[in-house]
Amino acid sequence: MSKFNFTKDEYEYLVEKCMFNEEMALILELLIKNYSRTQIAMKLNISESTLDKRIHYIKKKILRVL
């Protein structure tokens, strides 16, 4: 699951079922919209390594729900 190809309904389902906070939901939304890691990190004012950790956490939570 390297690409995040979810529909809006799937996105909303995952945000609810995974209980993502606002930041996690925003990261997932931006990944779905194909923003780069650099763009997302800059938008959230975090480092790319911090972003990578959060993406890893998002993936783990999604896999538990699916």
mmCIF file of the N, C-alpha and C atoms, coordinates in Angstrom:
data_MODEL
# 
_entry.id   MODEL 
# 
loop_
_atom_site.group_PDB 
_atom_site.id 
_atom_site.type_symbol 
_atom_site.label_atom_id 
_atom_site.label_alt_id 
_atom_site.label_comp_id 
_atom_site.label_asym_id 
_atom_site.label_entity_id 
_atom_site.label_seq_id 
_atom_site.pdbx_PDB_ins_code 
_atom_site.Cartn_x 
_atom_site.Cartn_y 
_atom_site.Cartn_z 
_atom_site.occupancy 
_atom_site.B_iso_or_equiv 
_atom_site.pdbx_formal_charge 
_atom_site.auth_seq_id 
_atom_site.auth_comp_id 
_atom_site.auth_asym_id 
_atom_site.auth_atom_id 
_atom_site.pdbx_PDB_model_num 
ATOM 1   N N  . MET A 1 1  ? 0.838   -1.180 0.000  1.00 0.00 ? 1  MET A N  1 
ATOM 2   C CA . MET A 1 1  ? 0.000   0.000  0.000  1.00 0.00 ? 1  MET A CA 1 
ATOM 3   C C  . MET A 1 1  ? 0.883   1.244  0.000  1.00 0.00 ? 1  MET A C  1 
ATOM 4   N N  . SER A 1 2  ? 1.613   1.454  -1.045 1.00 0.00 ? 2  SER A N  1 
ATOM 5   C CA . SER A 1 2  ? 2.465   2.631  -1.101 1.00 0.00 ? 2  SER A CA 1 
ATOM 6   C C  . SER A 1 2  ? 1.693   3.849  -1.598 1.00 0.00 ? 2  SER A C  1 
ATOM 7   N N  . LYS A 1 3  ? 0.699   3.627  -2.448 1.00 0.00 ? 3  LYS A N  1 
ATOM 8   C CA . LYS A 1 3  ? -0.151  4.713  -2.924 1.00 0.00 ? 3  LYS A CA 1 
ATOM 9   C C  . LYS A 1 3  ? -1.430  4.737  -2.104 1.00 0.00 ? 3  LYS A C  1 
ATOM 10  N N  . PHE A 1 4  ? -1.954  5.915  -1.908 1.00 0.00 ? 4  PHE A N  1 
ATOM 11  C CA . PHE A 1 4  ? -3.203  6.072  -1.185 1.00 0.00 ? 4  PHE A CA 1 
ATOM 12  C C  . PHE A 1 4  ? -4.285  6.438  -2.191 1.00 0.00 ? 4  PHE A C  1 
ATOM 13  N N  . ASN A 1 5  ? -4.910  5.435  -2.749 1.00 0.00 ? 5  ASN A N  1 
ATOM 14  C CA . ASN A 1 5  ? -5.949  5.647  -3.751 1.00 0.00 ? 5  ASN A CA 1 
ATOM 15  C C  . ASN A 1 5  ? -7.307  5.313  -3.158 1.00 0.00 ? 5  ASN A C  1 
ATOM 16  N N  . PHE A 1 6  ? -7.844  6.242  -2.388 1.00 0.00 ? 6  PHE A N  1 
ATOM 17  C CA . PHE A 1 6  ? -9.134  6.030  -1.761 1.00 0.00 ? 6  PHE A CA 1 
ATOM 18  C C  . PHE A 1 6  ? -10.132 7.051  -2.300 1.00 0.00 ? 6  PHE A C  1 
ATOM 19  N N  . THR A 1 7  ? -11.383 6.634  -2.366 1.00 0.00 ? 7  THR A N  1 
ATOM 20  C CA . THR A 1 7  ? -12.447 7.568  -2.723 1.00 0.00 ? 7  THR A CA 1 
ATOM 21  C C  . THR A 1 7  ? -12.756 8.431  -1.507 1.00 0.00 ? 7  THR A C  1 
ATOM 22  N N  . LYS A 1 8  ? -13.573 9.438  -1.708 1.00 0.00 ? 8  LYS A N  1 
ATOM 23  C CA . LYS A 1 8  ? -13.966 10.310 -0.594 1.00 0.00 ? 8  LYS A CA 1 
ATOM 24  C C  . LYS A 1 8  ? -14.685 9.502  0.484  1.00 0.00 ? 8  LYS A C  1 
ATOM 25  N N  . ASP A 1 9  ? -15.585 8.613  0.070  1.00 0.00 ? 9  ASP A N  1 
ATOM 26  C CA . ASP A 1 9  ? -16.318 7.784  1.033  1.00 0.00 ? 9  ASP A CA 1 
ATOM 27  C C  . ASP A 1 9  ? -15.368 6.869  1.802  1.00 0.00 ? 9  ASP A C  1 
ATOM 28  N N  . GLU A 1 10 ? -14.398 6.284  1.109  1.00 0.00 ? 10 GLU A N  1 
ATOM 29  C CA . GLU A 1 10 ? -13.420 5.416  1.767  1.00 0.00 ? 10 GLU A CA 1 
ATOM 30  C C  . GLU A 1 10 ? -12.567 6.223  2.747  1.00 0.00 ? 10 GLU A C  1 
ATOM 31  N N  . TYR A 1 11 ? -12.177 7.426  2.329  1.00 0.00 ? 11 TYR A N  1 
ATOM 32  C CA . TYR A 1 11 ? -11.404 8.312  3.198  1.00 0.00 ? 11 TYR A CA 1 
ATOM 33  C C  . TYR A 1 11 ? -12.182 8.607  4.485  1.00 0.00 ? 11 TYR A C  1 
ATOM 34  N N  . GLU A 1 12 ? -13.436 8.997  4.338  1.00 0.00 ? 12 GLU A N  1 
ATOM 35  C CA . GLU A 1 12 ? -14.260 9.322  5.502  1.00 0.00 ? 12 GLU A CA 1 
ATOM 36  C C  . GLU A 1 12 ? -14.452 8.107  6.408  1.00 0.00 ? 12 GLU A C  1 
ATOM 37  N N  . TYR A 1 13 ? -14.634 6.943  5.816  1.00 0.00 ? 13 TYR A N  1 
ATOM 38  C CA . TYR A 1 13 ? -14.766 5.701  6.573  1.00 0.00 ? 13 TYR A CA 1 
ATOM 39  C C  . TYR A 1 13 ? -13.493 5.436  7.383  1.00 0.00 ? 13 TYR A C  1 
ATOM 40  N N  . LEU A 1 14 ? -12.338 5.567  6.732  1.00 0.00 ? 14 LEU A N  1 
ATOM 41  C CA . LEU A 1 14 ? -11.071 5.312  7.412  1.00 0.00 ? 14 LEU A CA 1 
ATOM 42  C C  . LEU A 1 14 ? -10.809 6.309  8.531  1.00 0.00 ? 14 LEU A C  1 
ATOM 43  N N  . VAL A 1 15 ? -11.098 7.565  8.301  1.00 0.00 ? 15 VAL A N  1 
ATOM 44  C CA . VAL A 1 15 ? -10.884 8.591  9.329  1.00 0.00 ? 15 VAL A CA 1 
ATOM 45  C C  . VAL A 1 15 ? -11.730 8.259  10.559 1.00 0.00 ? 15 VAL A C  1 
ATOM 46  N N  . GLU A 1 16 ? -12.956 7.830  10.315 1.00 0.00 ? 16 GLU A N  1 
ATOM 47  C CA . GLU A 1 16 ? -13.844 7.495  11.437 1.00 0.00 ? 16 GLU A CA 1 
ATOM 48  C C  . GLU A 1 16 ? -13.410 6.206  12.132 1.00 0.00 ? 16 GLU A C  1 
ATOM 49  N N  . LYS A 1 17 ? -13.206 5.145  11.373 1.00 0.00 ? 17 LYS A N  1 
ATOM 50  C CA . LYS A 1 17 ? -12.885 3.840  11.953 1.00 0.00 ? 17 LYS A CA 1 
ATOM 51  C C  . LYS A 1 17 ? -11.501 3.807  12.599 1.00 0.00 ? 17 LYS A C  1 
ATOM 52  N N  . CYS A 1 18 ? -10.552 4.518  12.031 1.00 0.00 ? 18 CYS A N  1 
ATOM 53  C CA . CYS A 1 18 ? -9.194  4.542  12.579 1.00 0.00 ? 18 CYS A CA 1 
ATOM 54  C C  . CYS A 1 18 ? -9.044  5.583  13.682 1.00 0.00 ? 18 CYS A C  1 
ATOM 55  N N  . MET A 1 19 ? -10.078 6.404  13.861 1.00 0.00 ? 19 MET A N  1 
ATOM 56  C CA . MET A 1 19 ? -10.068 7.473  14.865 1.00 0.00 ? 19 MET A CA 1 
ATOM 57  C C  . MET A 1 19 ? -8.850  8.383  14.703 1.00 0.00 ? 19 MET A C  1 
ATOM 58  N N  . PHE A 1 20 ? -8.618  8.826  13.473 1.00 0.00 ? 20 PHE A N  1 
ATOM 59  C CA . PHE A 1 20 ? -7.519  9.743  13.200 1.00 0.00 ? 20 PHE A CA 1 
ATOM 60  C C  . PHE A 1 20 ? -7.820  11.112 13.802 1.00 0.00 ? 20 PHE A C  1 
ATOM 61  N N  . ASN A 1 21 ? -6.776  11.750 14.335 1.00 0.00 ? 21 ASN A N  1 
ATOM 62  C CA . ASN A 1 21 ? -6.944  13.130 14.775 1.00 0.00 ? 21 ASN A CA 1 
ATOM 63  C C  . ASN A 1 21 ? -6.911  14.026 13.528 1.00 0.00 ? 21 ASN A C  1 
ATOM 64  N N  . GLU A 1 22 ? -7.062  15.323 13.722 1.00 0.00 ? 22 GLU A N  1 
ATOM 65  C CA . GLU A 1 22 ? -7.120  16.248 12.575 1.00 0.00 ? 22 GLU A CA 1 
ATOM 66  C C  . GLU A 1 22 ? -5.870  16.174 11.715 1.00 0.00 ? 22 GLU A C  1 
ATOM 67  N N  . GLU A 1 23 ? -4.713  16.115 12.365 1.00 0.00 ? 23 GLU A N  1 
ATOM 68  C CA . GLU A 1 23 ? -3.464  16.094 11.608 1.00 0.00 ? 23 GLU A CA 1 
ATOM 69  C C  . GLU A 1 23 ? -3.340  14.814 10.780 1.00 0.00 ? 23 GLU A C  1 
ATOM 70  N N  . MET A 1 24 ? -3.662  13.683 11.372 1.00 0.00 ? 24 MET A N  1 
ATOM 71  C CA . MET A 1 24 ? -3.578  12.407 10.649 1.00 0.00 ? 24 MET A CA 1 
ATOM 72  C C  . MET A 1 24 ? -4.551  12.403 9.467  1.00 0.00 ? 24 MET A C  1 
ATOM 73  N N  . ALA A 1 25 ? -5.749  12.911 9.690  1.00 0.00 ? 25 ALA A N  1 
ATOM 74  C CA . ALA A 1 25 ? -6.736  12.982 8.609  1.00 0.00 ? 25 ALA A CA 1 
ATOM 75  C C  . ALA A 1 25 ? -6.237  13.883 7.487  1.00 0.00 ? 25 ALA A C  1 
ATOM 76  N N  . LEU A 1 26 ? -5.612  14.998 7.849  1.00 0.00 ? 26 LEU A N  1 
ATOM 77  C CA . LEU A 1 26 ? -5.078  15.916 6.838  1.00 0.00 ? 26 LEU A CA 1 
ATOM 78  C C  . LEU A 1 26 ? -3.941  15.263 6.062  1.00 0.00 ? 26 LEU A C  1 
ATOM 79  N N  . ILE A 1 27 ? -3.055  14.562 6.755  1.00 0.00 ? 27 ILE A N  1 
ATOM 80  C CA . ILE A 1 27 ? -1.953  13.870 6.075  1.00 0.00 ? 27 ILE A CA 1 
ATOM 81  C C  . ILE A 1 27 ? -2.517  12.874 5.070  1.00 0.00 ? 27 ILE A C  1 
ATOM 82  N N  . LEU A 1 28 ? -3.487  12.072 5.501  1.00 0.00 ? 28 LEU A N  1 
ATOM 83  C CA . LEU A 1 28 ? -4.095  11.095 4.596  1.00 0.00 ? 28 LEU A CA 1 
ATOM 84  C C  . LEU A 1 28 ? -4.745  11.790 3.406  1.00 0.00 ? 28 LEU A C  1 
ATOM 85  N N  . GLU A 1 29 ? -5.468  12.867 3.666  1.00 0.00 ? 29 GLU A N  1 
ATOM 86  C CA . GLU A 1 29 ? -6.114  13.613 2.577  1.00 0.00 ? 29 GLU A CA 1 
ATOM 87  C C  . GLU A 1 29 ? -5.091  14.124 1.571  1.00 0.00 ? 29 GLU A C  1 
ATOM 88  N N  . LEU A 1 30 ? -3.997  14.676 2.054  1.00 0.00 ? 30 LEU A N  1 
ATOM 89  C CA . LEU A 1 30 ? -2.974  15.208 1.158  1.00 0.00 ? 30 LEU A CA 1 
ATOM 90  C C  . LEU A 1 30 ? -2.262  14.094 0.388  1.00 0.00 ? 30 LEU A C  1 
ATOM 91  N N  . LEU A 1 31 ? -2.071  12.952 1.034  1.00 0.00 ? 31 LEU A N  1 
ATOM 92  C CA . LEU A 1 31 ? -1.479  11.808 0.329  1.00 0.00 ? 31 LEU A CA 1 
ATOM 93  C C  . LEU A 1 31 ? -2.404  11.325 -0.786 1.00 0.00 ? 31 LEU A C  1 
ATOM 94  N N  . ILE A 1 32 ? -3.692  11.301 -0.514 1.00 0.00 ? 32 ILE A N  1 
ATOM 95  C CA . ILE A 1 32 ? -4.667  10.893 -1.524 1.00 0.00 ? 32 ILE A CA 1 
ATOM 96  C C  . ILE A 1 32 ? -4.636  11.868 -2.702 1.00 0.00 ? 32 ILE A C  1 
ATOM 97  N N  . LYS A 1 33 ? -4.412  13.142 -2.403 1.00 0.00 ? 33 LYS A N  1 
ATOM 98  C CA . LYS A 1 33 ? -4.350  14.173 -3.447 1.00 0.00 ? 33 LYS A CA 1 
ATOM 99  C C  . LYS A 1 33 ? -2.983  14.233 -4.124 1.00 0.00 ? 33 LYS A C  1 
ATOM 100 N N  . ASN A 1 34 ? -2.110  13.267 -3.798 1.00 0.00 ? 34 ASN A N  1 
ATOM 101 C CA . ASN A 1 34 ? -0.786  13.134 -4.421 1.00 0.00 ? 34 ASN A CA 1 
ATOM 102 C C  . ASN A 1 34 ? 0.170   14.284 -4.124 1.00 0.00 ? 34 ASN A C  1 
ATOM 103 N N  . TYR A 1 35 ? 0.036   14.904 -2.962 1.00 0.00 ? 35 TYR A N  1 
ATOM 104 C CA . TYR A 1 35 ? 1.039   15.871 -2.537 1.00 0.00 ? 35 TYR A CA 1 
ATOM 105 C C  . TYR A 1 35 ? 2.324   15.102 -2.240 1.00 0.00 ? 35 TYR A C  1 
ATOM 106 N N  . SER A 1 36 ? 3.449   15.724 -2.451 1.00 0.00 ? 36 SER A N  1 
ATOM 107 C CA . SER A 1 36 ? 4.734   15.077 -2.149 1.00 0.00 ? 36 SER A CA 1 
ATOM 108 C C  . SER A 1 36 ? 4.975   15.122 -0.638 1.00 0.00 ? 36 SER A C  1 
ATOM 109 N N  . ARG A 1 37 ? 5.887   14.282 -0.190 1.00 0.00 ? 37 ARG A N  1 
ATOM 110 C CA . ARG A 1 37 ? 6.259   14.275 1.229  1.00 0.00 ? 37 ARG A CA 1 
ATOM 111 C C  . ARG A 1 37 ? 6.770   15.649 1.641  1.00 0.00 ? 37 ARG A C  1 
ATOM 112 N N  . THR A 1 38 ? 7.571   16.245 0.780  1.00 0.00 ? 38 THR A N  1 
ATOM 113 C CA . THR A 1 38 ? 8.127   17.568 1.077  1.00 0.00 ? 38 THR A CA 1 
ATOM 114 C C  . THR A 1 38 ? 7.023   18.609 1.201  1.00 0.00 ? 38 THR A C  1 
ATOM 115 N N  . GLN A 1 39 ? 6.073   18.588 0.292  1.00 0.00 ? 39 GLN A N  1 
ATOM 116 C CA . GLN A 1 39 ? 4.965   19.544 0.338  1.00 0.00 ? 39 GLN A CA 1 
ATOM 117 C C  . GLN A 1 39 ? 4.150   19.381 1.620  1.00 0.00 ? 39 GLN A C  1 
ATOM 118 N N  . ILE A 1 40 ? 3.873   18.134 1.992  1.00 0.00 ? 40 ILE A N  1 
ATOM 119 C CA . ILE A 1 40 ? 3.083   17.878 3.197  1.00 0.00 ? 40 ILE A CA 1 
ATOM 120 C C  . ILE A 1 40 ? 3.852   18.341 4.438  1.00 0.00 ? 40 ILE A C  1 
ATOM 121 N N  . ALA A 1 41 ? 5.126   18.001 4.508  1.00 0.00 ? 41 ALA A N  1 
ATOM 122 C CA . ALA A 1 41 ? 5.938   18.398 5.657  1.00 0.00 ? 41 ALA A CA 1 
ATOM 123 C C  . ALA A 1 41 ? 5.989   19.922 5.794  1.00 0.00 ? 41 ALA A C  1 
ATOM 124 N N  . MET A 1 42 ? 6.145   20.602 4.683  1.00 0.00 ? 42 MET A N  1 
ATOM 125 C CA . MET A 1 42 ? 6.185   22.066 4.719  1.00 0.00 ? 42 MET A CA 1 
ATOM 126 C C  . MET A 1 42 ? 4.844   22.642 5.155  1.00 0.00 ? 42 MET A C  1 
ATOM 127 N N  . LYS A 1 43 ? 3.769   22.061 4.644  1.00 0.00 ? 43 LYS A N  1 
ATOM 128 C CA . LYS A 1 43 ? 2.420   22.543 4.984  1.00 0.00 ? 43 LYS A CA 1 
ATOM 129 C C  . LYS A 1 43 ? 2.139   22.380 6.477  1.00 0.00 ? 43 LYS A C  1 
ATOM 130 N N  . LEU A 1 44 ? 2.628   21.274 7.061  1.00 0.00 ? 44 LEU A N  1 
ATOM 131 C CA . LEU A 1 44 ? 2.386   20.998 8.478  1.00 0.00 ? 44 LEU A CA 1 
ATOM 132 C C  . LEU A 1 44 ? 3.489   21.530 9.386  1.00 0.00 ? 44 LEU A C  1 
ATOM 133 N N  . ASN A 1 45 ? 4.534   22.089 8.768  1.00 0.00 ? 45 ASN A N  1 
ATOM 134 C CA . ASN A 1 45 ? 5.669   22.621 9.514  1.00 0.00 ? 45 ASN A CA 1 
ATOM 135 C C  . ASN A 1 45 ? 6.318   21.543 10.401 1.00 0.00 ? 45 ASN A C  1 
ATOM 136 N N  . ILE A 1 46 ? 6.548   20.368 9.798  1.00 0.00 ? 46 ILE A N  1 
ATOM 137 C CA . ILE A 1 46 ? 7.235   19.271 10.477 1.00 0.00 ? 46 ILE A CA 1 
ATOM 138 C C  . ILE A 1 46 ? 8.334   18.750 9.554  1.00 0.00 ? 46 ILE A C  1 
ATOM 139 N N  . SER A 1 47 ? 9.258   17.999 10.106 1.00 0.00 ? 47 SER A N  1 
ATOM 140 C CA . SER A 1 47 ? 10.323  17.436 9.275  1.00 0.00 ? 47 SER A CA 1 
ATOM 141 C C  . SER A 1 47 ? 9.796   16.251 8.475  1.00 0.00 ? 47 SER A C  1 
ATOM 142 N N  . GLU A 1 48 ? 10.493  15.913 7.414  1.00 0.00 ? 48 GLU A N  1 
ATOM 143 C CA . GLU A 1 48 ? 10.087  14.763 6.602  1.00 0.00 ? 48 GLU A CA 1 
ATOM 144 C C  . GLU A 1 48 ? 10.214  13.462 7.388  1.00 0.00 ? 48 GLU A C  1 
ATOM 145 N N  . SER A 1 49 ? 11.182  13.382 8.280  1.00 0.00 ? 49 SER A N  1 
ATOM 146 C CA . SER A 1 49 ? 11.312  12.155 9.079  1.00 0.00 ? 49 SER A CA 1 
ATOM 147 C C  . SER A 1 49 ? 10.143  12.014 10.051 1.00 0.00 ? 49 SER A C  1 
ATOM 148 N N  . THR A 1 50 ? 9.683   13.108 10.608 1.00 0.00 ? 50 THR A N  1 
ATOM 149 C CA . THR A 1 50 ? 8.488   13.072 11.466 1.00 0.00 ? 50 THR A CA 1 
ATOM 150 C C  . THR A 1 50 ? 7.278   12.679 10.637 1.00 0.00 ? 50 THR A C  1 
ATOM 151 N N  . LEU A 1 51 ? 7.176   13.233 9.461  1.00 0.00 ? 51 LEU A N  1 
ATOM 152 C CA . LEU A 1 51 ? 6.075   12.879 8.567  1.00 0.00 ? 51 LEU A CA 1 
ATOM 153 C C  . LEU A 1 51 ? 6.117   11.392 8.230  1.00 0.00 ? 51 LEU A C  1 
ATOM 154 N N  . ASP A 1 52 ? 7.298   10.865 7.952  1.00 0.00 ? 52 ASP A N  1 
ATOM 155 C CA . ASP A 1 52 ? 7.426   9.436  7.632  1.00 0.00 ? 52 ASP A CA 1 
ATOM 156 C C  . ASP A 1 52 ? 6.916   8.565  8.777  1.00 0.00 ? 52 ASP A C  1 
ATOM 157 N N  . LYS A 1 53 ? 7.210   8.962  9.996  1.00 0.00 ? 53 LYS A N  1 
ATOM 158 C CA . LYS A 1 53 ? 6.725   8.216  11.165 1.00 0.00 ? 53 LYS A CA 1 
ATOM 159 C C  . LYS A 1 53 ? 5.203   8.260  11.243 1.00 0.00 ? 53 LYS A C  1 
ATOM 160 N N  . ARG A 1 54 ? 4.646   9.414  10.961 1.00 0.00 ? 54 ARG A N  1 
ATOM 161 C CA . ARG A 1 54 ? 3.184   9.552  11.019 1.00 0.00 ? 54 ARG A CA 1 
ATOM 162 C C  . ARG A 1 54 ? 2.516   8.768  9.892  1.00 0.00 ? 54 ARG A C  1 
ATOM 163 N N  . ILE A 1 55 ? 3.128   8.755  8.711  1.00 0.00 ? 55 ILE A N  1 
ATOM 164 C CA . ILE A 1 55 ? 2.591   7.969  7.594  1.00 0.00 ? 55 ILE A CA 1 
ATOM 165 C C  . ILE A 1 55 ? 2.648   6.485  7.934  1.00 0.00 ? 55 ILE A C  1 
ATOM 166 N N  . HIS A 1 56 ? 3.737   6.055  8.550  1.00 0.00 ? 56 HIS A N  1 
ATOM 167 C CA . HIS A 1 56 ? 3.862   4.654  8.962  1.00 0.00 ? 56 HIS A CA 1 
ATOM 168 C C  . HIS A 1 56 ? 2.740   4.292  9.942  1.00 0.00 ? 56 HIS A C  1 
ATOM 169 N N  . TYR A 1 57 ? 2.473   5.174  10.888 1.00 0.00 ? 57 TYR A N  1 
ATOM 170 C CA . TYR A 1 57 ? 1.410   4.961  11.873 1.00 0.00 ? 57 TYR A CA 1 
ATOM 171 C C  . TYR A 1 57 ? 0.040   4.913  11.185 1.00 0.00 ? 57 TYR A C  1 
ATOM 172 N N  . ILE A 1 58 ? -0.183  5.796  10.224 1.00 0.00 ? 58 ILE A N  1 
ATOM 173 C CA . ILE A 1 58 ? -1.443  5.811  9.473  1.00 0.00 ? 58 ILE A CA 1 
ATOM 174 C C  . ILE A 1 58 ? -1.629  4.489  8.743  1.00 0.00 ? 58 ILE A C  1 
ATOM 175 N N  . LYS A 1 59 ? -0.583  4.009  8.080  1.00 0.00 ? 59 LYS A N  1 
ATOM 176 C CA . LYS A 1 59 ? -0.659  2.741  7.352  1.00 0.00 ? 59 LYS A CA 1 
ATOM 177 C C  . LYS A 1 59 ? -0.997  1.583  8.285  1.00 0.00 ? 59 LYS A C  1 
ATOM 178 N N  . LYS A 1 60 ? -0.358  1.560  9.461  1.00 0.00 ? 60 LYS A N  1 
ATOM 179 C CA . LYS A 1 60 ? -0.622  0.491  10.428 1.00 0.00 ? 60 LYS A CA 1 
ATOM 180 C C  . LYS A 1 60 ? -2.082  0.498  10.861 1.00 0.00 ? 60 LYS A C  1 
ATOM 181 N N  . LYS A 1 61 ? -2.619  1.680  11.143 1.00 0.00 ? 61 LYS A N  1 
ATOM 182 C CA . LYS A 1 61 ? -4.014  1.775  11.582 1.00 0.00 ? 61 LYS A CA 1 
ATOM 183 C C  . LYS A 1 61 ? -4.971  1.366  10.460 1.00 0.00 ? 61 LYS A C  1 
ATOM 184 N N  . ILE A 1 62 ? -4.663  1.753  9.224  1.00 0.00 ? 62 ILE A N  1 
ATOM 185 C CA . ILE A 1 62 ? -5.520  1.390  8.090  1.00 0.00 ? 62 ILE A CA 1 
ATOM 186 C C  . ILE A 1 62 ? -5.513  -0.130 7.902  1.00 0.00 ? 62 ILE A C  1 
ATOM 187 N N  . LEU A 1 63 ? -4.352  -0.735 7.983  1.00 0.00 ? 63 LEU A N  1 
ATOM 188 C CA . LEU A 1 63 ? -4.269  -2.183 7.808  1.00 0.00 ? 63 LEU A CA 1 
ATOM 189 C C  . LEU A 1 63 ? -5.048  -2.925 8.882  1.00 0.00 ? 63 LEU A C  1 
ATOM 190 N N  . ARG A 1 64 ? -5.078  -2.411 10.099 1.00 0.00 ? 64 ARG A N  1 
ATOM 191 C CA . ARG A 1 64 ? -5.868  -3.039 11.166 1.00 0.00 ? 64 ARG A CA 1 
ATOM 192 C C  . ARG A 1 64 ? -7.362  -2.969 10.863 1.00 0.00 ? 64 ARG A C  1 
ATOM 193 N N  . VAL A 1 65 ? -7.811  -1.887 10.249 1.00 0.00 ? 65 VAL A N  1 
ATOM 194 C CA . VAL A 1 65 ? -9.224  -1.715 9.946  1.00 0.00 ? 65 VAL A CA 1 
ATOM 195 C C  . VAL A 1 65 ? -9.650  -2.518 8.734  1.00 0.00 ? 65 VAL A C  1 
ATOM 196 N N  . LEU A 1 66 ? -8.755  -2.621 7.763  1.00 0.00 ? 66 LEU A N  1 
ATOM 197 C CA . LEU A 1 66 ? -9.093  -3.375 6.552  1.00 0.00 ? 66 LEU A CA 1 
ATOM 198 C C  . LEU A 1 66 ? -8.920  -4.811 6.849  1.00 0.00 ? 66 LEU A C  1 
# 
